[in-house]
């Protein structure tokens, strides 16, 4: 393993921008996202012997990150925190006004999604992963990925259209 350390380090380092982007989208808090990336990289480094050479390192790391995030959400739900909510990490004044408003709307729309729907939407649409890769990362069947993606996109469309009520089906 000693002789492979520099190569493994480079492989892991190459994934940092993708991991950071996914973590920020999941958490909506840059500090929490950085902690999540750090935990993911530490876990990946310490368990690199479990990664099968020739398989997708990105998917393996995203699986680790997803599991860390879900475990953190469950842990926080079991022990609610008190105190002020963190301020948004984006300052719309530093960007163009319309861009800032659009970004805020996307963040609010994503926040309305369940973690399962948000994860699928981010992995497919932002990270460009295939349905098969997302299914491996999340540990669900490919069909589940497709249905979650459809529901996430529909909810985001309704969010942008201003329809935040429950989806009702018409029965004849």
C-alpha positions in Angstrom: 0.0 0.0 0.0 2.9 2.4 0.8 3.9 2.5 -2.9 0.4 3.3 -4.0 -0.2 6.1 -1.5 0.7 9.0 -3.9 -1.4 7.5 -6.7 -4.4 7.0 -4.4 -4.0 10.5 -3.0 -4.1 11.9 -6.5 -7.2 9.9 -7.4 -9.0 11.0 -4.2 -7.9 14.6 -4.7 -9.3 14.6 -8.2 -12.7 13.9 -6.8 -12.8 16.8 -4.4 -14.6 19.4 -6.6 -17.4 16.9 -7.3 -17.6 15.9 -3.7 -17.7 19.5 -2.6 -20.4 20.4 -5.1 -22.6 17.5 -4.1 -22.1 18.2 -0.4 -23.0 21.8 -0.7 -26.1 21.0 -2.6 -27.1 18.4 0.0 -26.4 20.6 3.1 -26.9 24.1 1.8 -24.2 25.1 4.4 -20.6 25.6 3.2 -19.1 24.7 6.6 -21.2 21.6 7.0 -20.4 20.7 3.4 -16.7 21.0 4.0 -17.0 18.8 7.1 -18.9 16.2 5.0 -16.3 16.2 2.3 -13.5 15.9 4.9 -15.3 13.0 6.6 -15.9 11.3 3.2 -12.2 11.6 2.2 -11.0 10.4 5.6 -13.3 7.4 5.4 -12.3 6.7 1.8 -8.6 7.0 2.5 -8.8 4.7 5.6 -10.9 2.1 3.7 -9.3 2.4 0.3 -8.5 -1.3 0.5 -12.2 -2.0 0.1 -12.4 -0.1 -3.2 -12.0 -2.5 -6.2 -9.5 -1.1 -8.6 -11.1 -0.6 -12.0 -14.5 0.4 -10.6 -15.8 3.9 -10.5 -14.0 5.7 -7.6 -16.5 8.6 -7.9 -19.5 6.4 -7.3 -17.7 4.7 -4.4 -17.0 8.0 -2.7 -20.5 9.3 -3.4 -21.8 6.2 -1.7 -19.7 7.0 1.3 -20.8 10.6 1.3 -24.4 9.7 0.9 -24.3 7.3 3.8 -22.5 9.8 6.0 -25.1 12.5 5.2 -28.1 10.2 5.8 -26.6 9.0 9.1 -26.0 12.7 10.1 -29.6 13.6 9.3 -30.9 10.7 11.3 -28.6 11.6 14.2 -29.8 15.2 14.2 -33.5 14.2 14.0 -33.0 12.0 17.1 -31.3 14.9 18.9 -32.9 18.3 17.8 -30.5 21.2 18.0 -31.5 24.6 19.5 -30.2 28.0 18.6 -30.3 30.3 15.7 -30.4 29.0 12.1 -27.3 29.6 10.0 -27.4 32.4 7.6 -27.6 31.6 3.9 -24.1 31.0 2.4 -25.0 33.0 -0.7 -25.1 36.8 -0.8 -27.4 37.6 -3.7 -26.0 41.2 -3.8 -22.6 39.9 -4.9 -24.2 38.4 -8.1 -26.6 39.8 -10.6 -30.0 40.4 -9.1 -31.8 37.9 -11.3 -29.2 35.3 -10.9 -29.3 35.7 -7.2 -33.1 35.3 -7.1 -32.9 32.3 -9.4 -30.3 30.6 -7.2 -32.4 31.4 -4.1 -35.4 29.8 -5.7 -33.5 26.7 -6.7 -32.2 26.4 -3.1 -35.7 26.8 -1.7 -37.1 24.3 -4.1 -34.4 21.7 -3.3 -35.0 22.3 0.4 -38.7 21.3 -0.1 -37.6 17.9 -1.5 -37.1 14.9 0.7 -33.5 13.8 1.1 -34.2 10.8 -1.1 -35.5 12.9 -4.0 -32.9 15.6 -3.6 -30.0 13.1 -3.7 -31.3 11.5 -6.9 -31.9 14.9 -8.6 -28.4 16.2 -7.6 -26.6 13.1 -8.7 -28.3 12.8 -12.1 -28.7 16.5 -13.0 -25.7 18.1 -11.3 -23.1 15.3 -11.2 -24.2 13.8 -14.5 -24.2 10.2 -13.1 -26.1 7.5 -15.0 -29.2 5.9 -13.4 -27.1 2.7 -12.8 -24.4 4.7 -11.0 -26.9 6.5 -8.9 -28.6 3.2 -8.1 -25.2 1.8 -6.9 -24.5 5.0 -4.8 -27.8 5.0 -3.1 -28.3 1.2 -2.9 -31.7 1.2 -4.6 -32.9 -0.4 -7.8 -32.5 1.5 -11.1 -36.3 1.8 -11.4 -36.5 3.5 -8.0 -33.9 6.1 -9.2 -36.0 6.8 -12.3 -39.3 7.2 -10.3 -37.6 9.4 -7.7 -36.0 11.6 -10.4 -39.4 12.0 -12.1 -41.1 13.0 -8.8 -38.2 15.4 -7.9 -38.5 17.1 -11.3 -42.2 17.3 -11.1 -42.1 18.9 -7.6 -39.4 21.3 -8.7 -41.6 22.3 -11.8 -44.5 22.9 -9.5 -42.4 24.9 -7.1 -41.2 27.2 -9.9 -44.8 27.5 -11.2 -45.9 28.6 -7.7 -48.0 25.5 -7.0 -46.8 24.4 -3.6 -49.9 22.4 -2.7 -50.1 18.7 -2.8 -50.3 16.9 -6.1 -53.9 15.7 -6.7 -54.9 13.2 -9.2 -58.2 13.5 -11.1 -60.3 10.3 -10.8 -63.2 9.8 -13.2 
